[in-house]
């Protein structure tokens, strides 16, 4: 039950950070649009191969598997890149928060290692 409580407090803190700094949520939203675009770009050739070559023969099946594997890789790479952007922005926000807290505590500008 304690892990549920910690998870809930983490979720509340994440929402608080997202509403304080709207830039933190932008990579996630961009990822949705880019992922949708990549799906459309790959599904059109897959549908074309399915209709033109057919799925009953080995050539059509191999082409669909290759296109499907490329689609999965492209979606994975997109998610990875946009997750990295989100992590970078969160780290930057936390460093700024730490610098602000350090300034309030010490009354002077503190050096936060990067």
C-alpha positions in Angstrom: 0.0 0.0 0.0 2.9 2.3 0.7 4.1 1.9 -2.9 0.7 2.9 -4.2 0.9 6.1 -2.0 4.4 6.9 -3.3 3.2 6.3 -6.9 0.2 8.6 -6.3 2.4 11.4 -4.9 4.8 11.0 -7.8 1.9 11.4 -10.3 0.7 14.5 -8.5 4.2 16.0 -8.6 4.5 15.2 -12.3 1.1 16.9 -13.0 2.2 19.9 -11.0 5.4 20.2 -12.9 3.6 19.9 -16.2 1.2 22.7 -15.4 3.9 25.0 -14.1 6.0 24.6 -17.2 4.0 23.9 -20.3 7.1 23.1 -22.3 7.4 19.8 -20.5 4.4 18.3 -22.2 5.2 19.5 -25.7 7.4 16.6 -26.7 4.7 14.1 -25.7 2.2 15.9 -27.8 4.6 16.2 -30.7 5.3 12.5 -30.4 1.6 11.7 -30.9 1.4 13.7 -34.1 4.7 12.4 -35.5 3.8 8.8 -34.6 0.5 9.2 -36.4 2.2 10.7 -39.4 4.7 7.8 -39.5 1.9 5.3 -39.2 0.1 6.8 -42.2 3.4 6.9 -44.2 4.0 3.2 -43.6 0.4 2.0 -43.8 -0.1 3.4 -47.3 2.7 1.3 -48.9 1.7 -1.7 -46.8 -1.9 -1.5 -48.1 -0.5 -1.0 -51.7 1.6 -4.2 -51.3 -1.3 -6.1 -49.9 -3.6 -5.1 -52.8 -1.0 -5.3 -55.7 1.1 -8.3 -54.7 -1.4 -10.0 -52.4 -0.9 -11.8 -49.1 -1.4 -15.3 -50.4 2.1 -15.7 -51.8 5.5 -15.6 -50.2 6.6 -12.4 -51.9 3.7 -10.4 -50.5 4.1 -11.8 -47.0 7.9 -11.1 -46.9 7.3 -7.5 -48.1 4.6 -6.9 -45.5 6.8 -8.3 -42.8 9.7 -6.1 -43.8 7.5 -3.0 -44.0 5.9 -3.9 -40.7 9.4 -4.3 -39.1 10.4 -0.9 -40.5 7.2 0.6 -39.1 7.9 -0.8 -35.6 11.5 0.4 -35.7 10.4 3.9 -36.8 7.8 4.1 -34.1 10.3 3.0 -31.5 12.9 5.5 -32.7 10.4 8.3 -32.6 9.3 7.4 -29.1 12.9 7.2 -27.9 13.8 10.6 -29.4 10.8 12.4 -27.9 11.3 10.6 -24.6 14.8 11.9 -24.5 13.5 15.4 -25.2 11.1 15.1 -22.3 13.8 13.9 -20.0 16.1 16.7 -21.0 13.4 19.3 -20.3 12.5 17.7 -16.9 16.2 17.7 -15.9 16.5 21.3 -16.9 13.4 22.2 -14.9 14.7 20.4 -11.9 18.1 22.1 -12.2 16.4 25.5 -12.4 14.3 24.6 -9.3 17.4 23.4 -7.5 19.3 26.7 -8.4 16.3 28.8 -7.2 16.1 26.9 -3.9 19.8 27.2 -3.4 19.6 31.0 -4.1 16.8 31.3 -1.6 18.7 29.4 1.0 22.1 31.0 0.6 21.1 34.4 -0.6 23.6 34.2 -3.5 23.8 32.4 -6.8 24.8 28.8 -6.4 26.7 26.8 -9.0 24.8 23.8 -10.1 27.0 21.3 -11.9 25.7 20.2 -15.3 
